[in-house]
Amino acid sequence: MTAATTQEKAGRALPILGGVLPINGAQIPTEIIAGITLAALAIPEVMGYTKIAGMPVVTGLYTILIPMALFAIFGSSRHLVVGADSATAAIMAAGLVGLAATASPEYVALAGVLALLTAFFVILARVFKLGFLADFLSRTVLIGFLTGVGIQVAIGQISGMLGIPGGGAGPVQKLITDFQQLGQTNPATLAVSLGVIVVIVGARRINKKIPGALIAVVGAILLSYALNLSAYGVALLGTVPGGLPSIALPKASLTPSTLQTLIPVAFSMFIVILAQSAATSRAYATRYGERFSENVDLVGLSLANIGAGLSGTFVVNGSPTKTQMVDSAGGRSQLSMLTTSLIVVVVLLFLTVPLSYMPEAVLSSVVFLIGVELVDIKGMRRILAERPAEFWVALITAVIVVFVGVEQGILLAIVLSLLSHTRHGYKPVNSVMKEDGGHLQAVPVASAAETMPGLVLYRFNHSMYYANSEQLSAEILKLASLGPEPVKWLCCDMVAVDDVDFSAAATLRELFGELKERGIRLVFASAPEHVRSQLDVSGVTKLVGPDAYYPDQTAVLDAYRSNK
C-alpha cells in the first residue's frame, strides 16, 4: 500500500490531521528535530516580517503559534508551512497606510480585520471552487512581483541598518532621504548591522542548515546586554509582552470607507495566498508521490487566518522558504510544524525578556537580506533568454510594485497574466497537414498547400472564442482558395480545441454558408465529445450534417478517397 493511499484512507476516516496521519514511529525523532530547526530559523525571520508589516515584534511569533497549528491540524498537505510572509506583509502595510499609526492598537486591530477578511475570501474560494483564480498569476509575473517586493523591502530597511531617522513615502523618496541623512549614521548601529549580515551570509556559505539568523540574534542580544549598546545610541526593541496571546475579535473602528479600503487589500492577499500556497503544496506532493486536497488546504488556510485575526496578529500564508527549511531538515509531516508551535509557546512564556535587549538594527538587517533574496535576478535573466516578451511583463510588474505600490502591483500582475494568456489565444499558430512520404506533416498556414488534391486538413491549435474567431474565418477562407485543384473538402481538425463559444460557433455557421456557395464541403476531425455537443447546440451540426464528423485525420483521408 502506497503512502498516498494510506494518507487518503486516513483522511476519509478522520477529516482532520490529514497532514499528520499516518505517523511513522521511526520518523518521530527526525520530525521533532525538523521542528526545532524550523523554530531556530523562522523565529528571527517572522520577527523581521513585523517590520515589513508595521506590527509589534511579538506578533511575528504569534503567526507561527495558533495559525501554524491550525493548518497543521486542518490542512491536507504534509509539507506546507504556514506563517508570516513578506509579500502579504508588504501588501498589508501598503493598504493600511494612513488608516492608523504603525504598531498602534488600532493598526493591530485593523490587521486582525484584514486577516479575517482574507479568511472569508479563502473560504469563499473553497465553497465556490474558486481555486482556479490562482492559475491567473503566471510564474513570470510572480517573479516580477516578488522582485519588486524585494527591492521595496530592502530599501525600507536601510535607515534602520544605519541608525538614521529615515523617511519618505515610497522607495525612491526613502532612498533620497537616506542619502541626505548619511552624515547622521550611528557607527555602533552600522557595526551591528554589518555583523549580522556577515554572520548570516557566512553561515549560509558554510552550510545552509546552520541557523545563522538565530546565531546573529542571540549574539546581538548578549552583546547588547554586556556592552549596554543603548548607551552608544543603538535603538533596542524594548519591552516585549510575554505570555500567550488573548483570543478575541479585533477591536477596530470600522466605517464604510475603512471597509472599502480594506476589502481590496484582503482580496490582493487572498490571490497571493492561493497562488503561493497551492504551488508549494503541489510541488512537494509531487516530489514525494503523495496526494493532497486543495479544497482541504483552503479550509486549513482559512482557519489559520481566522486564528491570526483572533489572536492579534496579521495574515499568514503558505511559505516556500519555511517549507524548504523543514524539508531540508528531514521533516515529512505537519508533526514538525506542531513541534515548532510548542517551541514558540516556550519562547512566549519564558524568553521575551531577553528579546527586549535586541537592537532594532538586527531585525532591519534580517529583513534586508530577505528582501535581497526575493530579488530574483537569475529568474529574470532566464525569462529574458527564453521568452523576451514575458520578461517585459515581469519587469513592468516589478517597476509598478516599486514605484506605485504592492497592492497595485498584484492587481496589475493579474491583469498582465490575463492579457498574456489572451495574447497567446488571440493569435494561435495554426497549421495545415501535408502529405510527405506517406505521412502527414504539419506546416504553417502561410506556406500551406492542399493535403491531397482537392482536400485541405486544417488544424486549429486553440479554443475557438470571440478573440480568435476572425483569424479562424480568414485562414479557412484563404485555404479554400488553395490549388492546384479546386478545393472540394475542407476539414477542420479540432483535436486541440476544448471550447467553442457563441461567437466562434456563429463564425463556423457563416463559414459553412460561404464554403457551400463555393461547392466546398466542411467537415470536422477529432472533435472531443463536449465540443461536439457545443456544435450540436449551436446549430453547426444541423448545417454540416452528423456524417461530417470523423474520429481522426486518417478517417477523413479514407472518406475523401472513397468519395472522389
Backbone torsions as a table, in degrees:
resi	resn	phi	psi	omega
1	MET	NA	129.7	-176.8
2	THR	-76.9	161.7	177.7
3	ALA	-62.0	-36.0	-179.9
4	ALA	-63.3	-42.6	-179.5
5	THR	-66.1	-42.4	179.5
6	THR	-61.9	-42.6	179.8
7	GLN	-64.2	-39.9	-178.5
8	GLU	-63.9	-43.8	-179.8
9	LYS	-65.7	-38.5	178.4
10	ALA	-63.6	-40.4	179.7
11	GLY	-64.7	-35.8	179.2
12	ARG	-69.0	-40.1	-178.2
13	ALA	-70.3	-33.6	-176.4
14	LEU	-137.9	111.7	-174.4
15	PRO	-69.3	-7.3	176.1
16	ILE	-113.9	171.3	179.5
17	LEU	62.4	25.3	177.9
18	GLY	-63.6	-26.4	178.7
19	GLY	-88.2	-4.5	-178.3
20	VAL	-108.8	-44.4	-176.8
21	LEU	-86.5	147.8	-5.5
22	PRO	-77.0	152.5	178.7
23	ILE	-95.0	126.8	176.3
24	ASN	-92.6	112.2	-175.8
25	GLY	-55.0	-40.3	-179.0
26	ALA	-67.7	-21.2	-176.9
27	GLN	-88.3	-15.0	-173.6
28	ILE	-55.0	-48.5	179.2
29	PRO	-57.4	-39.8	179.1
30	THR	-66.0	-38.8	178.4
31	GLU	-62.3	-41.5	-179.7
32	ILE	-65.9	-42.4	178.2
33	ILE	-62.8	-40.7	178.0
34	ALA	-63.2	-38.2	177.8
35	GLY	-65.6	-39.3	177.1
36	ILE	-66.0	-41.7	178.0
37	THR	-61.1	-44.3	178.6
38	LEU	-60.8	-42.6	179.4
39	ALA	-61.3	-43.3	-178.5
40	ALA	-62.7	-37.7	-178.2
41	LEU	-85.5	-37.0	-171.5
42	ALA	-83.7	-30.2	-177.1
43	ILE	-59.8	-50.4	175.8
44	PRO	-62.4	-35.3	-178.4
45	GLU	-64.3	-49.8	-177.1
46	VAL	-69.3	-29.4	174.2
47	MET	-65.9	-35.9	176.1
48	GLY	-66.0	-37.2	179.7
49	TYR	-61.3	-24.8	178.3
50	THR	-64.5	-28.3	176.6
51	LYS	-69.4	-35.7	175.7
52	ILE	-67.3	-43.1	-175.0
53	ALA	-79.3	-16.0	-176.9
54	GLY	76.6	25.1	-176.3
55	MET	-104.8	159.4	173.1
56	PRO	-58.8	147.1	-174.2
57	VAL	-57.1	-40.1	-175.5
58	VAL	-63.3	-25.4	-179.5
59	THR	-67.7	-21.7	174.7
60	GLY	-64.1	-41.0	176.6
61	LEU	-64.5	-35.4	-179.9
62	TYR	-62.5	-28.9	-177.2
63	THR	-67.4	-24.4	178.8
64	ILE	-110.1	28.4	175.2
65	LEU	-109.4	-90.4	-177.2
66	ILE	-69.6	-47.6	-179.7
67	PRO	-58.3	-44.4	-179.6
68	MET	-63.1	-41.4	-179.9
69	ALA	-67.2	-38.6	-179.6
70	LEU	-64.4	-42.5	178.3
71	PHE	-67.3	-38.9	179.2
72	ALA	-58.7	-33.7	-177.7
73	ILE	-84.1	-40.7	-171.0
74	PHE	-105.8	-10.8	178.1
75	GLY	-81.9	171.1	179.6
76	SER	-107.7	-25.3	-178.9
77	SER	-68.2	133.1	178.1
78	ARG	-81.1	-9.6	-170.3
79	HIS	-120.4	-29.9	-172.9
80	LEU	-61.8	126.8	176.8
81	VAL	-102.4	128.3	-178.1
82	VAL	-106.7	133.3	179.0
83	GLY	-176.1	-166.1	178.3
84	ALA	-63.0	149.2	-175.6
85	ASP	-140.7	141.5	-175.1
86	SER	-64.6	-40.5	-176.2
87	ALA	-65.8	-50.0	-179.3
88	THR	-68.3	-33.5	177.5
89	ALA	-64.1	-40.3	179.6
90	ALA	-68.1	-40.8	177.6
91	ILE	-62.0	-43.2	-179.5
92	MET	-62.5	-47.1	-178.7
93	ALA	-61.2	-40.5	179.0
94	ALA	-65.3	-36.3	-177.6
95	GLY	-74.7	-25.9	-176.9
96	LEU	-94.1	-0.5	179.3
97	VAL	-58.1	128.1	177.1
98	GLY	87.8	-13.3	-179.9
99	LEU	-86.2	-30.3	179.4
100	ALA	-165.4	158.5	177.4
101	ALA	-69.3	136.9	-178.1
102	THR	-56.8	140.9	177.4
103	ALA	68.3	3.1	177.0
104	SER	-76.9	161.2	178.3
105	PRO	-54.7	-39.2	179.2
106	GLU	-66.5	-39.6	178.6
107	TYR	-62.8	-45.7	179.1
108	VAL	-62.2	-40.4	179.5
109	ALA	-64.6	-41.5	178.4
110	LEU	-65.4	-35.9	175.7
111	ALA	-62.6	-38.5	176.8
112	GLY	-64.4	-40.6	177.7
113	VAL	-62.8	-42.0	177.9
114	LEU	-60.7	-39.7	178.6
115	ALA	-63.0	-40.4	179.8
116	LEU	-69.5	-39.6	177.3
117	LEU	-64.3	-40.9	178.0
118	THR	-63.5	-41.7	177.0
119	ALA	-59.9	-37.4	178.6
120	PHE	-63.1	-44.5	177.8
121	PHE	-63.3	-40.3	-179.1
122	VAL	-64.4	-42.1	-179.0
123	ILE	-71.1	-32.5	173.4
124	LEU	-61.6	-40.2	178.1
125	ALA	-60.9	-35.2	177.9
126	ARG	-70.6	-45.7	-176.4
127	VAL	-65.9	-44.4	-175.8
128	PHE	-99.5	11.3	176.4
129	LYS	54.0	52.7	-177.8
130	LEU	-96.8	14.9	-179.4
131	GLY	-58.1	-23.1	179.6
132	PHE	-62.1	-20.0	179.5
133	LEU	-58.2	-30.1	179.7
134	ALA	-61.8	-28.2	-177.3
135	ASP	-71.2	-11.8	-179.4
136	PHE	-86.6	3.7	170.2
137	LEU	-106.1	100.5	-178.2
138	SER	-70.3	160.1	178.5
139	ARG	-61.5	-32.5	179.1
140	THR	-59.4	-52.0	-177.0
141	VAL	-72.9	-28.0	176.1
142	LEU	-64.9	-41.0	177.2
143	ILE	-62.6	-44.6	178.2
144	GLY	-64.1	-42.3	-179.7
145	PHE	-62.6	-49.4	-178.1
146	LEU	-68.3	-31.3	175.1
147	THR	-64.2	-43.8	176.9
148	GLY	-62.5	-43.0	177.6
149	VAL	-61.4	-42.8	-179.8
150	GLY	-60.5	-44.1	178.8
151	ILE	-62.7	-45.8	-179.2
152	GLN	-63.0	-44.1	-178.7
153	VAL	-64.1	-46.4	-177.7
154	ALA	-62.6	-44.1	179.6
155	ILE	-61.7	-38.2	-177.9
156	GLY	-65.3	-15.4	-176.9
157	GLN	-98.9	-6.9	-175.1
158	ILE	-61.0	-43.7	-178.6
159	SER	-62.0	-41.0	179.0
160	GLY	-65.8	-33.1	179.6
161	MET	-73.5	-26.4	-179.3
162	LEU	-95.4	-13.6	-178.6
163	GLY	74.9	30.9	179.0
164	ILE	-108.5	161.0	-176.7
165	PRO	-61.8	-36.5	-177.7
166	GLY	70.2	-166.3	-180.0
167	GLY	142.1	176.6	-178.5
168	GLY	107.4	146.6	-174.5
169	ALA	-84.3	-26.9	-177.7
170	GLY	-135.9	174.5	-177.9
171	PRO	-54.9	-41.7	-178.3
172	VAL	-66.5	-46.3	178.2
173	GLN	-63.9	-36.7	178.2
174	LYS	-63.8	-42.5	178.5
175	LEU	-62.4	-43.8	179.8
176	ILE	-61.9	-45.6	-180.0
177	THR	-62.8	-44.0	179.2
178	ASP	-59.5	-41.6	-179.8
179	PHE	-64.1	-40.2	180.0
180	GLN	-67.7	-26.4	-176.4
181	GLN	-99.6	8.9	-177.1
182	LEU	-55.0	-32.9	-179.6
183	GLY	-65.4	-17.6	-179.4
184	GLN	-93.6	6.6	-177.9
185	THR	-54.6	133.4	177.1
186	ASN	-88.8	115.6	-176.0
187	PRO	-57.0	-40.6	-178.2
188	ALA	-66.0	-41.2	178.3
189	THR	-64.0	-43.5	178.4
190	LEU	-61.4	-40.4	179.5
191	ALA	-63.4	-41.6	177.4
192	VAL	-61.1	-46.0	-178.8
193	SER	-60.5	-47.9	-179.7
194	LEU	-63.5	-38.8	178.2
195	GLY	-61.7	-43.5	179.4
196	VAL	-62.3	-45.6	-179.2
197	ILE	-62.4	-43.4	-179.8
198	VAL	-62.2	-43.8	-178.8
199	VAL	-64.5	-47.4	-176.8
200	ILE	-66.6	-48.8	-178.8
201	VAL	-66.4	-40.9	179.5
202	GLY	-63.0	-41.9	178.8
203	ALA	-62.1	-39.7	179.9
204	ARG	-66.7	-37.9	-179.8
205	ARG	-65.3	-37.1	-178.8
206	ILE	-73.8	-53.5	-179.0
207	ASN	-162.6	124.2	-176.4
208	LYS	-64.5	-16.9	179.6
209	LYS	-81.4	-12.4	177.6
210	ILE	-71.5	125.8	-177.7
211	PRO	-76.8	73.3	-176.4
212	GLY	-57.6	-41.4	-179.4
213	ALA	-62.7	-41.3	179.5
214	LEU	-65.7	-42.7	178.6
215	ILE	-60.9	-42.5	-179.9
216	ALA	-64.6	-41.8	-179.1
217	VAL	-64.8	-50.4	-179.0
218	VAL	-62.5	-43.7	179.7
219	GLY	-62.0	-42.2	-179.7
220	ALA	-66.3	-37.8	178.6
221	ILE	-64.3	-46.0	179.3
222	LEU	-62.7	-42.3	179.5
223	LEU	-64.6	-42.0	179.3
224	SER	-62.4	-42.9	-179.3
225	TYR	-68.4	-42.8	-175.4
226	ALA	-72.4	-38.5	-174.3
227	LEU	-102.0	-1.7	-178.1
228	ASN	52.3	60.5	-174.2
229	LEU	-60.6	-24.3	179.7
230	SER	-61.6	-26.6	178.7
231	ALA	-68.6	-18.7	179.2
232	TYR	-98.6	14.2	177.2
233	GLY	85.9	10.7	178.4
234	VAL	-83.1	121.7	-179.6
235	ALA	-72.5	133.6	178.5
236	LEU	-108.9	161.9	180.0
237	LEU	-64.3	-36.1	-175.9
238	GLY	80.4	-163.1	-173.9
239	THR	-60.1	127.2	175.3
240	VAL	-112.1	120.0	-176.9
241	PRO	-57.6	134.5	177.2
242	GLY	-96.8	174.8	179.1
243	GLY	87.6	171.0	-178.0
244	LEU	-80.7	153.1	179.7
245	PRO	-68.4	148.0	175.1
246	SER	-82.4	148.0	-178.9
247	ILE	-100.6	116.3	-179.6
248	ALA	-164.5	159.3	173.7
249	LEU	-66.8	140.5	179.0
250	PRO	-62.9	133.0	-177.2
251	LYS	-94.0	72.7	-179.1
252	ALA	-101.8	149.2	175.7
253	SER	-85.5	97.6	-174.3
254	LEU	-98.8	129.1	174.3
255	THR	-123.1	163.2	177.7
256	PRO	-55.0	-38.4	-179.4
257	SER	-69.5	-35.8	177.5
258	THR	-65.0	-45.6	178.4
259	LEU	-62.0	-37.4	179.1
260	GLN	-62.7	-30.3	176.9
261	THR	-79.0	-39.0	-173.5
262	LEU	-74.4	-35.7	-173.2
263	ILE	-61.6	-47.4	177.3
264	PRO	-62.3	-34.1	178.3
265	VAL	-64.3	-45.9	179.1
266	ALA	-62.2	-39.4	-179.9
267	PHE	-65.8	-39.3	177.8
268	SER	-61.1	-43.9	179.3
269	MET	-66.5	-36.7	178.0
270	PHE	-59.8	-42.8	179.3
271	ILE	-63.4	-43.8	178.6
272	VAL	-62.6	-42.0	179.4
273	ILE	-61.3	-46.1	179.5
274	LEU	-57.4	-50.6	-175.0
275	ALA	-67.2	-49.2	-172.8
276	GLN	-72.0	-43.6	-177.1
277	SER	-68.2	-45.7	-178.5
278	ALA	-63.2	-43.1	-178.7
279	ALA	-62.9	-41.3	-179.0
280	THR	-68.1	-44.9	179.1
281	SER	-60.8	-43.8	-179.4
282	ARG	-61.5	-44.1	-176.3
283	ALA	-60.1	-45.4	-176.8
284	TYR	-78.2	-31.7	175.0
285	ALA	-64.6	-40.0	177.6
286	THR	-65.7	-41.7	-178.4
287	ARG	-59.6	-36.7	-175.2
288	TYR	-108.4	11.6	176.7
289	GLY	61.5	37.1	-178.4
290	GLU	-110.7	161.6	174.1
291	ARG	-102.8	148.8	171.1
292	PHE	-144.0	156.8	-178.5
293	SER	-108.1	117.3	177.2
294	GLU	-60.7	-35.3	-180.0
295	ASN	-65.6	-42.9	178.3
296	VAL	-66.8	-39.0	177.9
297	ASP	-62.9	-35.5	177.0
298	LEU	-63.5	-39.2	176.0
299	VAL	-63.2	-45.3	179.3
300	GLY	-61.2	-42.3	179.0
301	LEU	-67.0	-37.7	177.9
302	SER	-63.9	-46.9	179.5
303	LEU	-64.8	-36.4	177.8
304	ALA	-61.8	-40.9	179.2
305	ASN	-75.3	-30.4	172.1
306	ILE	-63.7	-43.3	176.7
307	GLY	-60.0	-39.1	177.9
308	ALA	-64.1	-45.6	-178.4
309	GLY	-64.5	-35.2	-177.7
310	LEU	-85.2	-16.2	-177.6
311	SER	-105.9	13.9	171.9
312	GLY	80.3	25.4	178.1
313	THR	-124.1	-163.0	-172.4
314	PHE	-117.7	179.6	-172.7
315	VAL	-56.5	139.4	176.2
316	VAL	-114.6	159.8	-174.3
317	ASN	-148.3	160.0	172.0
318	GLY	-67.5	128.1	-173.3
319	SER	-109.2	115.2	176.8
320	PRO	-61.6	-38.7	-177.4
321	THR	-67.9	-44.9	179.5
322	LYS	-67.8	-36.4	177.7
323	THR	-61.7	-41.0	178.2
324	GLN	-67.4	-35.3	177.0
325	MET	-57.0	-48.2	-178.6
326	VAL	-66.7	-42.7	-178.8
327	ASP	-62.4	-42.1	179.9
328	SER	-65.0	-29.3	179.9
329	ALA	-85.1	-1.0	177.1
330	GLY	97.7	2.4	179.2
331	GLY	-70.3	134.5	-177.5
332	ARG	-129.3	12.2	178.0
333	SER	-158.1	172.0	179.9
334	GLN	-70.2	-4.3	175.0
335	LEU	-60.7	-33.8	176.6
336	SER	-61.9	-42.2	-178.1
337	MET	-70.1	-34.9	175.8
338	LEU	-65.1	-35.7	175.6
339	THR	-62.4	-44.0	178.3
340	THR	-59.3	-43.1	179.6
341	SER	-60.9	-39.6	178.4
342	LEU	-65.3	-37.8	178.1
343	ILE	-65.3	-38.0	178.0
344	VAL	-64.3	-36.1	175.2
345	VAL	-58.2	-45.3	179.4
346	VAL	-62.2	-43.2	179.7
347	VAL	-61.4	-45.2	-177.8
348	LEU	-66.3	-33.5	-176.8
349	LEU	-82.1	-31.7	-169.1
350	PHE	-128.3	-13.3	-170.1
351	LEU	-122.5	15.8	-179.5
352	THR	-77.6	-24.8	179.5
353	VAL	-62.6	-46.7	176.8
354	PRO	-59.8	-30.0	-179.5
355	LEU	-62.3	-25.3	-177.9
356	SER	-65.3	-20.6	179.6
357	TYR	-87.8	-1.3	-177.5
358	MET	-71.4	127.6	174.9
359	PRO	-65.6	139.0	179.0
360	GLU	-62.6	-25.8	179.3
361	ALA	-63.4	-25.5	178.5
362	VAL	-63.2	-48.8	-179.8
363	LEU	-66.6	-38.2	177.5
364	SER	-60.1	-40.1	-179.2
365	SER	-70.2	-40.7	178.1
366	VAL	-61.3	-45.6	-179.0
367	VAL	-68.4	-36.9	177.1
368	PHE	-57.7	-44.8	179.5
369	LEU	-67.4	-35.4	175.8
370	ILE	-61.4	-44.1	179.1
371	GLY	-62.3	-43.0	179.6
372	VAL	-62.0	-39.5	179.5
373	GLU	-65.6	-30.0	-179.9
374	LEU	-72.7	-21.9	179.2
375	VAL	-75.8	100.1	-170.9
376	ASP	-91.5	76.4	179.2
377	ILE	-62.5	-42.2	-179.4
378	LYS	-61.1	-43.8	179.0
379	GLY	-64.1	-41.0	179.4
380	MET	-64.6	-40.3	178.4
381	ARG	-64.1	-39.4	-179.1
382	ARG	-66.0	-40.5	177.3
383	ILE	-62.1	-43.6	-179.7
384	LEU	-60.4	-40.0	-178.3
385	ALA	-71.7	-38.6	-174.0
386	GLU	-90.6	-41.8	-175.7
387	ARG	-139.3	81.2	-177.0
388	PRO	-52.7	-38.2	-179.1
389	ALA	-64.0	-40.2	179.7
390	GLU	-71.1	-26.4	176.8
391	PHE	-59.7	-42.1	-179.5
392	TRP	-66.0	-33.0	175.5
393	VAL	-63.1	-46.2	179.5
394	ALA	-63.8	-41.6	-178.4
395	LEU	-66.0	-43.5	178.8
396	ILE	-61.2	-41.8	178.6
397	THR	-60.1	-46.0	179.8
398	ALA	-61.6	-43.4	-178.8
399	VAL	-63.4	-42.0	179.5
400	ILE	-63.8	-41.2	178.4
401	VAL	-60.1	-44.5	-176.3
402	VAL	-71.7	-44.5	-170.9
403	PHE	-97.0	-20.1	-179.2
404	VAL	-112.2	-54.9	179.3
405	GLY	161.8	158.9	-177.2
406	VAL	-69.5	-44.4	-179.1
407	GLU	-61.0	-45.9	178.5
408	GLN	-64.1	-33.7	179.5
409	GLY	-64.1	-41.8	-179.0
410	ILE	-70.6	-37.2	177.3
411	LEU	-66.5	-40.2	176.5
412	LEU	-64.1	-37.7	179.7
413	ALA	-59.1	-41.2	178.7
414	ILE	-64.3	-46.0	-178.8
415	VAL	-63.0	-44.6	-179.4
416	LEU	-65.2	-36.5	176.8
417	SER	-62.7	-42.5	179.3
418	LEU	-65.9	-41.6	178.9
419	LEU	-64.7	-39.5	178.5
420	SER	-62.4	-43.5	178.1
421	HIS	-62.7	-44.4	-179.4
422	THR	-63.1	-37.9	180.0
423	ARG	-61.8	-41.2	179.8
424	HIS	-66.7	-39.8	-178.5
425	GLY	-81.2	-23.6	-177.8
426	TYR	-68.5	-33.6	-177.0
427	LYS	-130.2	67.3	-179.4
428	PRO	-65.8	149.6	177.4
429	VAL	-90.1	97.4	-177.1
430	ASN	-91.4	172.6	-175.1
431	SER	-148.8	167.0	174.3
432	VAL	-122.1	138.5	-179.5
433	MET	-85.0	130.2	-177.9
434	LYS	-122.1	136.8	179.2
435	GLU	-76.1	130.5	-179.9
436	ASP	-142.5	103.5	179.9
437	GLY	64.0	34.7	178.9
438	GLY	86.8	-0.8	179.0
439	HIS	-119.3	153.3	177.4
440	LEU	-90.2	133.0	-179.5
441	GLN	-129.9	135.2	-179.3
442	ALA	-78.2	132.0	175.5
443	VAL	-128.7	153.7	-180.0
444	PRO	-59.7	150.0	179.5
445	VAL	-59.3	-36.6	-177.0
446	ALA	-62.4	-30.4	-179.3
447	SER	-111.6	27.2	-173.2
448	ALA	-75.8	154.7	171.2
449	ALA	-138.0	171.3	178.8
450	GLU	-61.0	141.6	177.4
451	THR	-63.3	-45.0	169.5
452	MET	-148.4	161.5	-174.2
453	PRO	-50.1	116.9	177.4
454	GLY	89.5	-3.2	-178.4
455	LEU	-126.8	134.2	174.8
456	VAL	-123.1	124.4	174.1
457	LEU	-103.5	109.6	-174.5
458	TYR	-109.7	126.1	179.0
459	ARG	-108.4	122.4	177.3
460	PHE	-96.9	122.6	-168.4
461	ASN	-102.4	38.4	177.4
462	HIS	-165.0	168.1	170.6
463	SER	-60.6	146.4	177.8
464	MET	-93.1	115.9	-180.0
465	TYR	-145.2	178.2	-168.8
466	TYR	-54.0	-35.2	-174.1
467	ALA	-73.6	-28.7	-178.4
468	ASN	-112.3	8.4	-179.0
469	SER	-67.4	-29.8	177.5
470	GLU	-67.2	-40.5	176.2
471	GLN	-63.9	-41.3	177.5
472	LEU	-56.3	-47.4	-178.9
473	SER	-65.0	-46.8	-176.9
474	ALA	-63.0	-41.3	-177.2
475	GLU	-71.1	-40.4	179.8
476	ILE	-65.7	-42.2	179.7
477	LEU	-66.2	-34.4	176.4
478	LYS	-66.1	-44.3	-178.7
479	LEU	-67.1	-27.5	179.7
480	ALA	-66.6	-14.8	-178.6
481	SER	-102.2	7.6	-179.7
482	LEU	-66.0	162.5	176.6
483	GLY	-132.3	-166.6	9.7
484	PRO	-77.0	-29.2	177.9
485	GLU	-87.3	151.3	175.3
486	PRO	-59.3	137.8	-179.7
487	VAL	-70.1	130.7	177.8
488	LYS	-108.6	-37.8	177.3
489	TRP	-123.0	136.7	171.1
490	LEU	-125.3	115.4	-177.6
491	CYS	-102.4	129.9	174.9
492	CYS	-101.6	107.5	178.5
493	ASP	-78.3	122.6	-173.6
494	MET	-113.1	25.9	-178.3
495	VAL	-61.9	-29.1	-179.4
496	ALA	-98.6	4.7	-177.7
497	VAL	-95.6	122.2	178.6
498	ASP	-115.3	4.1	177.7
499	ASP	-163.1	144.6	174.3
500	VAL	-131.5	108.8	-175.9
501	ASP	-83.8	-177.1	-174.9
502	PHE	-58.6	-45.4	-178.0
503	SER	-65.6	-42.7	-179.5
504	ALA	-66.7	-38.1	177.7
505	ALA	-63.4	-40.9	177.5
506	ALA	-62.8	-38.6	177.6
507	THR	-63.1	-41.1	178.8
508	LEU	-63.8	-39.0	178.1
509	ARG	-64.2	-42.0	178.6
510	GLU	-65.4	-39.9	178.7
511	LEU	-63.6	-39.0	177.9
512	PHE	-57.2	-44.3	179.9
513	GLY	-63.2	-44.9	-179.9
514	GLU	-63.9	-44.8	-179.0
515	LEU	-66.9	-36.8	178.9
516	LYS	-62.2	-40.4	178.2
517	GLU	-61.7	-29.1	179.7
518	ARG	-89.6	1.1	-179.2
519	GLY	77.6	25.7	-177.6
520	ILE	-109.2	132.4	179.0
521	ARG	-90.5	131.0	177.4
522	LEU	-96.4	123.9	178.1
523	VAL	-130.7	167.3	-178.7
524	PHE	-128.5	147.7	176.4
525	ALA	-128.4	147.0	171.7
526	SER	58.1	32.0	178.7
527	ALA	-74.7	122.7	176.3
528	PRO	-59.1	157.6	-174.0
529	GLU	-59.8	-42.8	-177.9
530	HIS	-69.7	-30.8	176.2
531	VAL	-69.9	-40.7	176.1
532	ARG	-58.5	-40.3	178.1
533	SER	-62.6	-40.8	178.7
534	GLN	-62.8	-40.2	178.7
535	LEU	-69.3	-32.2	175.1
536	ASP	-63.1	-49.7	-176.6
537	VAL	-64.5	-37.0	-175.8
538	SER	-80.1	-4.4	177.1
539	GLY	90.1	1.7	179.5
540	VAL	-67.4	-42.5	-178.9
541	THR	-61.9	-37.5	179.3
542	LYS	-61.2	-33.9	-179.7
543	LEU	-77.3	-49.8	-173.9
544	VAL	-81.6	-21.7	-178.3
545	GLY	91.3	145.7	-178.8
546	PRO	-63.7	-20.2	-179.5
547	ASP	-83.9	5.1	179.7
548	ALA	-89.4	2.8	-179.2
549	TYR	-104.5	129.8	-179.7
550	TYR	-124.8	146.4	-175.3
551	PRO	-66.1	-30.3	-179.8
552	ASP	-160.1	-180.0	-176.9
553	GLN	-66.9	-35.8	179.2
554	THR	-60.5	-40.9	178.9
555	ALA	-63.8	-36.0	177.5
556	VAL	-64.8	-45.5	179.5
557	LEU	-60.2	-44.0	-179.9
558	ASP	-63.7	-43.6	-178.9
559	ALA	-65.3	-38.9	-179.5
560	TYR	-66.1	-43.8	179.6
561	ARG	-60.7	-41.0	-177.5
562	SER	-73.1	-18.2	-179.0
563	ASN	-99.6	-0.8	-178.6
564	LYS	-69.6	NA	NA
